[in-house]
Amino acid sequence: MPWTAADIPDQTGRSAVVTGANGGLGEVTARELARKGAHVIIAARNLTKAADAEARIREAIPSASVEVRPLDLADLASVRAFADTYQRDTLDLLVNNAGVMAIPYRTTADGFEMQFGTNHLGHFALTGLLLPKLLNSASGRVVNVSSNAHRMKQMEFDELRGDAGYSPWDAYARSKVANLLFTYELQRRLERRGASVLSAAGHPGYAATDLQHVAPRQSGSRFMAAVMAAGNAVIAQSAEMGALPQLFAATHPDVVGGDYYGPGGMFEFRGYPKKVESSKRSHDTELQRDLWDKSVEFTGVDYAALA
């Protein structure tokens, strides 16, 4: 039988942080975890949208235990502030869901290309800073959200700061392969320490969310806006379906470290979640270590808890 959100095990007593849960896949993920009893922190940059998402979750689930906390993944000071003010002794689940896609060239507050800085570096820093809380959990999990687009691009470190030859889709693809390289290297380091925390990943296929509309709005491209709108209407599956792979990775008891989940339909565009394979390049252990070392250098987060 296909796995749905109704099959999520009881999450009572567990705590979760979901980044970018002010809409789309993140909101669905936060809502379904709360429905099953988890205390969920909506970590988001746009607090107005986050408050609206919290209200929708409470309307759907009056008993939901949910709160909003500010987090701007494009600003490492904000990431540190979020981690410093996390009050609980334990964190059971971190879903690194937030992201930007194919936007015009911009830089983060720390000078990194925006897509790599937000989609990877911000989450790398957040995970490292919250890792001591995750290690306090008997069954902690980190779930990184990648994309089929990771197959489009290799990891070139010399393209991470400059705008020369910038391609929005190449930059997005690079950030998504970084999500997987990070997932696998984190799992290897957790195993080396003998930690109970596991690191897994998922991707939504082609899911209709606001993510597709941000780049056309920022670039002012009516043509791209029309293409994205048509794709969402004709090809995409719902955000509820798109969130299932990351919910599966976050909650299913059979998940093991290093697993990667996506939709089970043709080309992994649509369908119920199943275990899938990422690109050969994403399994390059030397590249994984190189990205880890660069990420430590760029963020100043050294994962001392894994030393």
Secondary structure, DSSP 8 states (H G I E B T S, - for coil): ----GGG----TT-EEEEETTTSHHHHHHHHHHHHTT-EEEEEES-HHHHHHHHHHHHHH-TT-EEEEEE--TT-HHHHHHHHHT---S---EEEE-----S--S-B-TTSSBHHHIIIIIIHHHHHHHHHHHHHTSTT-EEEEE--GGGGG----GGGSS--TT--HHHHHHHHHHHHHHHHHHHHHHHHHHT-S-EEEEE--SSB-STHHHHHHHHHT-HHHHHHHHHHHHHT-B-HHHHTHHHHHHHH-TT--TT-EEEE-SGGGSSSSEEE----TGGG-HHHHHHHHHHHHHHH----GGG-
